[in-house]
Each structure stands twice: as structure tokens, then as C-alpha cells.
């Protein structure tokens, strides 16, 4: 797990040589890519609120499979719609597909998705936007997907749109209250969205289905539905090996320092 933002000013090579990250000849010679960078969310050090929420989520992930209390990770993701200006050149044998760097922006859409890591049950769907009402309908869809569960244990990021109040904006008081009682909610901490396992699903979707440009909502729905069907057929389960014990050892700097 990485949390430090930014990148180093340079890199140490074999025998201690120092190669600058400025696109110089040495950097190119040694395989460095100064045009690329990696970013991480950096949680504050010695933050009791962060570690409290983190350990709460990690404890949930250690629960055994229980059909009456399924653990489900819910998340949303904006998706930019991009259309090719020039038709890509289809590859011949032994070649890769070639596309022009020019493209047309066609607005945005939004993806909602959830996954039950221990069973491989999952869902992804496309919406025009993400409002509190959209979040409420996402919870309704999740509740309908598992009507026999006593309570759905839900892990998700703590965003302003994701609250019980949203249910009352979208449904009658009776239905809103019924839906609210279907869930046991555990929020990831700020700068801790990596704790939401649905983020792994977004990564798989991006790598396996969304490498090509998608220019409109209808096309995006087809791509997502096709990917989801294959993912469900394979019943891909997700093993989360990072535990509370691991966090206390590897992320000790995030824990408050106790004084006498």
C-alpha cells in the first residue's frame, strides 16, 4: 500500500548512480519515464479518526461468509464520454490498433457498482449523473438484489450525497425507513477510498473493457453490460489480505502517539 503523494526528484540506479527525473539522456538510457507520474492520497499522520474508520472497515472484511449478513462494497465513478474524430486503423496480423490523438468530448456519465467479495455477486449500471436521489435509487437496487438478507453490511466512501436523508428525498417515508433499516453501514475514512473493494472492480473494468473510446451513453451501457456478464459468469471472488494487524504494523505512522 502506498500513501505518499508525488514522486522523488530522482532515482538511484545500480552502483549508486543518480539519474535525474528531467528527461535527460541518462534517464532515457536507463528506462525511466519522466513524462509519467504516480499519485496517492495521503492520509494525515497520527489521525485517530482515520485509523478508527480504517480498522472498522478492515474488521468487516474479516467476517466469515454469512448469507443473512452479506458484506457488500458500493461505489460510484464518473466516466468521460469521448468519441474518435478519425476512424481508428484496424490492425493487421502482428500489429496493434492505431488511433488518432484527436478526439471529441461528448459529456460525462456516471457508473454505480457494488460487489460482494466473498461470493462474486456484483452489479454495475450507468446513470446520467450522481445526485443524492441517484444514490438512494442505488441503495434500492442493492436491497432488491438480496431480498432474503436480514441486513446488508454496506461499505462505501463517506460522501455528502450518501446519507439516510437521501432516501427520504427519493421515496415515501414508509419506504425510506424500510430501506434504511436494511443496511448496516461502514464508511471508509477520508483519503481511504483504497479500502473500498469496489475500487478493484473499477480497475478491472477500465483495463478489460474501457480502453477504447466510448462516445455516448448507449454505447457505454453495452460495453459495461457485456463486461458485467462475463464477470458474473466467472463468479470472480476477491480476497482482501490486508488486516487490522497489518495496518498497525505497516501504517504505524498514522496512529496517534500516546504520551504519559
C-alpha positions in Angstrom: 0.0 0.0 0.0 1.3 3.4 -0.9 0.2 6.7 0.6 2.9 9.3 -0.2 1.9 11.8 -2.8 4.1 12.9 -5.7 7.3 11.4 -6.9 11.0 11.7 -6.0 13.2 14.2 -7.7 15.4 11.4 -8.9 16.1 7.7 -8.7 19.1 5.7 -7.5 20.3 3.1 -10.0 22.7 0.3 -9.7 26.1 1.1 -8.0 24.5 4.3 -6.6 24.3 6.3 -9.8 21.8 9.1 -9.6 19.5 9.6 -12.6 17.5 12.9 -12.7 13.8 12.9 -13.5 14.1 15.7 -16.0 14.0 13.8 -19.3 17.8 13.9 -19.7 19.7 11.4 -21.8 20.7 9.3 -18.7 17.0 9.0 -17.7 16.1 7.7 -21.2 19.0 5.4 -21.3 18.1 3.7 -18.1 14.4 3.2 -18.9 13.0 5.9 -16.7 9.9 7.7 -18.0 9.9 11.3 -16.7 6.7 12.1 -18.5 4.8 9.7 -16.2 3.9 10.3 -12.6 2.1 8.4 -9.9 -0.2 10.0 -7.3 -1.5 8.7 -4.0 -4.0 10.1 -1.5 -2.0 10.9 1.7 -3.9 10.3 4.9 -2.8 12.6 7.8 -0.3 11.1 10.2 -1.3 10.4 13.8 -5.0 10.8 12.9 -7.4 9.0 15.3 -10.4 9.5 13.1 -8.7 7.9 10.1 -7.4 4.8 11.9 -10.7 4.3 13.7 -12.7 4.2 10.4 -9.9 2.1 8.7 -9.9 -0.5 11.4 -13.7 -0.6 11.4 -13.7 -1.4 7.7 -10.9 -3.9 8.0 -12.7 -5.8 10.8 -15.8 -6.0 8.5 -13.6 -7.6 5.8 -12.5 -10.3 8.2 -16.1 -11.5 8.9 -16.9 -15.0 7.6 -19.4 -15.5 4.8 -22.9 -15.1 6.2 -25.9 -15.2 3.8 -28.0 -13.3 6.4 -25.5 -10.5 6.7 -23.7 -10.2 3.3 -20.8 -7.8 3.1 -21.1 -5.6 0.0 -18.9 -2.7 -1.2 -20.7 0.1 -3.1 -19.2 2.9 -5.0 -19.7 5.3 -7.9 -17.4 6.6 -10.6 -17.7 9.4 -13.2 -16.9 8.4 -16.8 -16.0 10.8 -19.5 -17.6 10.1 -22.9 -15.0 10.5 -25.8 -15.6 10.0 -29.5 -13.0 9.4 -32.2 -12.7 12.3 -34.7 -10.9 10.0 -37.2 -11.7 6.3 -37.6 -9.1 4.1 -36.0 -6.9 2.0 -38.3 -7.8 -1.7 -37.6 -4.7 -3.8 -37.0 -3.3 -6.4 -39.4 -1.8 -9.6 -38.1 1.0 -8.9 -35.6 0.1 -5.2 -35.4 -1.7 -3.1 -32.7 -4.8 -0.9 -33.3 -3.8 2.7 -34.2 -6.0 5.7 -33.3 -5.5 9.4 -33.8 -4.7 11.5 -30.8 -7.5 13.9 -31.7 -10.9 13.2 -30.1 -14.2 14.9 -29.3 -15.5 15.3 -25.8 -19.2 14.2 -25.5 -20.0 14.9 -21.9 -20.0 12.6 -19.0 -21.9 9.7 -17.5 -21.7 8.0 -14.1 -21.2 4.4 -13.1 -22.7 2.8 -9.9 -21.5 -0.6 -8.8 -21.3 -3.0 -6.0 -19.5 -6.2 -5.3 -19.9 -8.9 -2.6 -16.2 -10.0 -2.4 -16.7 -13.5 -0.8 -19.3 -14.7 -3.4 -18.6 -12.8 -6.6 -22.1 -11.3 -6.7 -21.9 -7.9 -8.4 -23.7 -5.2 -10.4 -22.7 -2.2 -12.4 -25.0 0.3 -14.2 -24.9 3.6 -15.9 -26.7 6.8 -14.9 -26.7 10.4 -16.3 -25.3 11.8 -13.0 -24.7 11.2 -9.3 -27.0 13.1 -7.0 -28.4 12.1 -3.6 -31.5 10.8 -5.3 -29.4 8.6 -7.6 -27.6 7.3 -4.5 -31.0 6.5 -3.0 -32.1 4.5 -6.0 -28.7 2.7 -5.9 -29.5 1.5 -2.4 -32.9 0.4 -3.5 -31.4 -1.6 -6.4 -28.9 -3.2 -3.9 -31.7 -4.1 -1.5 -33.8 -5.7 -4.2 -30.8 -7.8 -5.3 -30.7 -9.6 -1.9 -34.2 -9.6 -0.5 -33.6 -12.5 1.9 -30.7 -10.9 3.8 -31.5 -9.9 7.3 -29.3 -6.8 7.0 -26.8 -5.9 4.2 -23.5 -4.9 5.6 -22.5 -2.0 3.3 -19.0 -0.5 2.9 -18.7 2.8 0.9 -17.0 6.1 0.9 -18.4 8.8 3.1 -19.7 11.3 0.6 -22.2 14.1 1.2 -24.7 12.5 -1.1 -24.7 9.2 0.7 -26.9 9.6 3.7 -30.2 8.2 5.0 -31.7 11.6 4.3 -31.3 10.9 0.6 -33.8 8.0 0.9 -36.5 10.5 2.1 -35.8 12.7 -0.9 -36.4 9.8 -3.2 -39.2 7.7 -1.6 -42.2 7.9 0.7 -41.4 8.0 4.4 -42.5 4.4 4.8 -40.3 3.1 2.0 -37.4 5.3 3.0 -37.5 3.9 6.6 -37.8 0.3 5.4 -34.7 0.7 3.1 -32.7 2.5 5.8 -33.3 -0.5 8.1 -32.0 -2.9 5.5 -28.4 -1.7 5.9 -25.5 -1.7 8.4 -23.2 1.0 7.1 -19.4 1.3 7.4 -17.8 4.3 5.8 -14.2 4.4 4.6 -12.1 7.4 6.0 -11.2 10.4 4.1 -8.2 9.6 1.9 -9.0 6.0 2.4 -11.0 5.1 -0.7 -8.5 2.4 -1.3 -10.3 0.5 1.4 -13.4 0.2 -0.7 -13.1 -3.1 -2.6 -15.3 -1.9 -5.4 -12.4 0.3 -6.4 -10.7 -3.0 -7.6 -13.8 -3.6 -9.8 -13.4 -0.2 -11.4 -9.8 -1.0 -12.1 -10.7 -4.3 -13.8 -13.5 -2.6 -15.8 -11.0 0.1 -17.1 -8.4 -2.5 -18.1 -10.7 -5.1 -19.6 -13.4 -3.1 -21.3 -12.9 0.7 -21.4 -9.5 1.0 -23.1 -11.3 2.1 -26.3 -13.1 5.4 -26.6 -16.8 5.4 -25.9 -18.7 8.4 -27.2 -22.3 8.1 -25.9 -24.3 6.7 -23.0 -25.9 3.9 -25.1 -22.5 2.6 -26.2 -21.2 2.8 -22.6 -24.2 0.7 -21.4 -23.5 -2.0 -24.0 -19.8 -2.2 -23.0 -20.5 -2.3 -19.3 -23.2 -4.9 -19.6 -21.0 -7.1 -21.7 -18.2 -6.9 -19.2 -20.5 -7.5 -16.3 -22.0 -10.6 -17.9 -18.5 -12.1 -18.4 -17.5 -11.1 -14.8 -20.6 -12.8 -13.4 -20.2 -15.9 -15.4 -16.7 -16.3 -14.0 -18.0 -15.5 -10.5 -14.8 -13.6 -9.7 -14.3 -13.5 -5.9 -11.9 -11.1 -4.2 -9.5 -11.9 -1.4 -8.6 -9.0 0.8 -5.4 -10.0 2.7 -4.8 -6.6 4.4 -5.9 -6.9 8.1 -6.1 -4.7 11.1 -2.9 -6.3 12.4 -1.1 -5.5 9.1 -2.3 -1.9 9.4 -0.9 -1.5 12.9 2.5 -2.7 11.8 2.8 -1.2 8.3 0.9 2.1 8.9 2.0 2.8 12.4 2.8 6.4 11.5 -1.0 7.0 11.0 -1.7 6.1 14.7 -1.6 8.8 17.4 1.5 8.7 19.6 0.5 8.2 23.2 2.1 10.3 25.9 2.2 9.6 29.6 
